Amino acid sequence: MKRALEYILRYIPHITVVYLSYTLFISTDSQISQGLKQTLSALLGAVSSYIFIQYFEFFKKIDIKKAEHQNALIRLEFKLNDQLNWLSDIIFHLSNHEPIVQKVLSGKSSLAYDASSYRDPISIEQEIHDIKNIAFKNQLLNLHTSYIKIKNDLSSMHDGYVFMLEKAISHPEYMESYALGLPHHLANVNMLREFTGQAIANTKKALSACRVLSRDSRNMTANLNRYFVIHSEPQNFDALVTEECKKLEKEIQMVGAQSRNEINNTKEKLNY
């Protein structure tokens, strides 16, 4: 009953316009005076203006929602790329941590000290809120939950290991407890690394979906803007891009070689 009343009240202006239009332009009732017709015409204009304003506000809200969605996709593409770097860093550090612990378990070392540090992931909560695609929103919610779980598990594992290590260093009587706890710690490392690998795969899927939706979500205005931006190209654009790609590839190879040299030098210093 309440919903029916709401619909009736909402559509009273539309019903009024239909009635006034019929009375003024279709009805042949001669009892309506000229003055009344002028009054009804003024009322019709006012009600019509009200309806047009409501429709304008309605489509304005739609445009705002679409803009929020499009902007969220643009921000999300950047953030998901950063999340891939964050997850890859975790895999890298855990992969380096495992052989250090294995040395203690095999008796090659009495303690396994690891100076690795982990940063927090970038929040995607605002983007999840602004995304209007329900299926993609649910996908992002699951992904966000996995990020929080990885962050918490990593922090708990790291803090627990540091606590055991510091106890063993400051109190030698805890050395046996430290050694006995390493197999369980190593199992947690492998489990977290596996879970992080799954998060990387899911992040790649979400990033791919984000790019597809971003291309699909552009409205007419955005497409026109994109047209003028894309076609504002310098002369010999293709040749310049090819040359820039060669420079970029050389830079990537140079940075990669420098990183490998730094890692190898560090390993030699530590007799790794």
N, C-alpha and C positions, 0 to 999 in steps of 0.2 A: 504493500500500500504506500509506504514511504517512497519507494523508488518510482512508483507510478505518478505520485504527486510531484516528485522532482522533475520528471520528464514533462508533465503538463505545464508546470511553471516555466521550464526552460524553453518550451516551444510556443508559449503565448505570443511573443513578438512575431513569429513566423505565421501563426494562425491569423493574427491581426492584419498583417500585410496582405495575406490572401483574401481576407474578408473585405478590407478597404479597397483592394484592387478590383474585386468583383463588383462592389457597390458603385465605384466611380466609373469604371470603364466597360462593364458588361451589363449590369442591371439596367433595365429600362423603367425603373420606378420613377414616375413623374412627380411623386410627392416630395422628393428631396429638393430642397431649395438650392439656389446658387450659392448662398452664403454657407449653408451646411457642406456643400461640396468643396468649397474653398477650405473650410475648417478640416474636413476629412483628408483633403489633399496635403495640408500642412502636417497633420498627424501621420499620414502615410510616409511623408518625407522624413519625419523625425524617427519613426520606427525603422524605416529602411536604413537610415544612417546608423542607428544603433546596431542593427544586424551586421552591416558591413564592418563596423568597428570590431564586433565580436569575432567575425571571420578573420579579420586582419590580425587580431591578437592570437587567434587560434593558430594561424599559419606562422606567425612570428615565434610562438612557442615551439612549433615544430622545427623551424630553422635553428633556433637556439639549441635544441636537443641534438639536431644533426651536426651542428658545429662542435658541440661538446664531444660527440662521438668521434668525429673526424680528428679533432685535436688530441683526444685521448689515444687514438691509434698512432698518431705521429709520435707522441711522447713515449708510448709503449714500445714502439719499434726500437727507439734509442735505449730504453731501460732494459729490454729483454736482451739486447746485445751486451749490455754491461753485466747482466746476470749470467750470461754464458761465460764471460771472463771470470766472474766470481766463482762459479762452479768449477771451471777449469783450474783455477788456482788451488781450490780445495783438493782436487784430484792430484795435482802436482805435489802439494805438500804431504798428503797422505801417502803417496807412492814413495816419497823420499823418507818418510817417517818409518815405514814398515821395515826396511832393511836395517835401520838403526836398532830397532827393537829386536830383530832377529839375531843381531850380533850378541846381545845380552843372553838371549835364550840358548844360543849355541856355545856360550862360554867364552866368546872372543872379547867381551867387554863386560865390566861389572855394572856400568850405568849407561843409560841411553839418554843423552841430553839433546833436545831438539829446540832450536830457537825460532821455529816457525810461528808466525802470527797471522791471524785471520781477521779480515774486515767483515762488516755487516753487509747484508744485501740491500739494494735500493728498494724502497717501498713502492709497490704498484697499487696500493689501496685506492688512491684517487682515480687512477685510470680504470680500475674495476668498477668503481661507482659510476663513471661517465660513459662506459661502454653500454650501448643499447641492445646489442645482439645477445639474447639470453643464453644461447648455447655457448657462445664464446666467453661470456661473463662467467658461466659455471666452470668452463675449462680454466680460466684464469684464477678463479677462487681455489680450485684444487691445486693449481701450481703455486699460488701464494702460500697455501697451507704447507706444501712440501718445502718451500724456502724457509718458513718459520721452524719447521721440524729439523731441517738440516742445521740451521743456525743454533738452535737449542742443543741438539745432540752434539754438535761440534764443540760448543762452549763447555758442556758438561764433561765430555770426554777429555778435552784439553785441560780443564781445571783439575779434574780428578787425577790425571797423569802427573801434572806439575806438583800436586799435593803429595802424591806417593814419592816422587823424585826428591822433593825437598826434605821429606821425612827421612828418607834413606841417607841423604847427604848429611843432615844435621844429627841424626840418631842412627848409628850403625846397626843397632838392634832391630831396626825396621827393614834392614836390607833383605831378609828372607821374605817378608810380607810383600815387599816391592817386586821381587823376582816371581813370587807365586801369582801376583796379580797381572803380570805381563801377558800370559796367554789370553786371558779374558779381555784385556785392553786391545790386544792385536785382533781378536775376533770382532770387537767393536769398530776398529779401524777398517777392516775389510767390509763389514756390513755397511758402514757409512759411505765408503767409497762406491759400493754397488748402488746404494740409494742415490748418491750424487750423480752417478752415470745415468740412472733412469731420469733424474730431474733434467739433465742436459738434453736427453732425447725429447722429453716433453716440452722443454723450453724452445727447442728448434721447431717443433710442431706448432706451438703457439705463435712463434715469430713468423712462420710461414703463413699461418692464418691471418695474422695481423696485416701482413703486406697485401694479401689478397683482398681483405676487407677494406683496406685503405684505398686501393685502386677502385673498388666497387662503390665506395661511399661518397665519391665526389659529386656534388650537385652541379647544376649548369653554371653557376657563377664561378665555382672552383675550377671547372673545366676550362672556362674562358680565361681565367687568370693563369692557369697552368699552360694554356696554349701560348699566350704572349710571353711568358717567362721562358718556356722551353725553346721557342723559336727566336729568342734574343741571343743569337750565337755569333761568335766572331768569325771572320773569314778563315778558311782552311781548318774548320773546326775538327773534322775527322782526323786530319793529319796531326793536329795539336794534341788531340786525345791519345792517339797512338804513341806519340813521343812521350807524353806524360806517363802513360802506362809503363813504358820502358824505364823511365826514371824511377817510378814507384817500385817496380820489381827489383831494380838494383838496390834501392834503399832498404827494402824488406830483406834481401839477401845479406846486405851488409850488417843490418841490425841483428839478424839471426846468427851470423858468424861471430859477431862481437859477444852475443849472449852465450853461445856455446863455448867460446874461449874463456869467458869469465867463470862459467860453471866448471870447466876442466881445470882451470888454475886453482879454483877454490878446493876442488877435490884433491889435487896434488898437495896443497898445503896441509890439508887435513889427513893425508894418507888414506883417502877414502877407497 
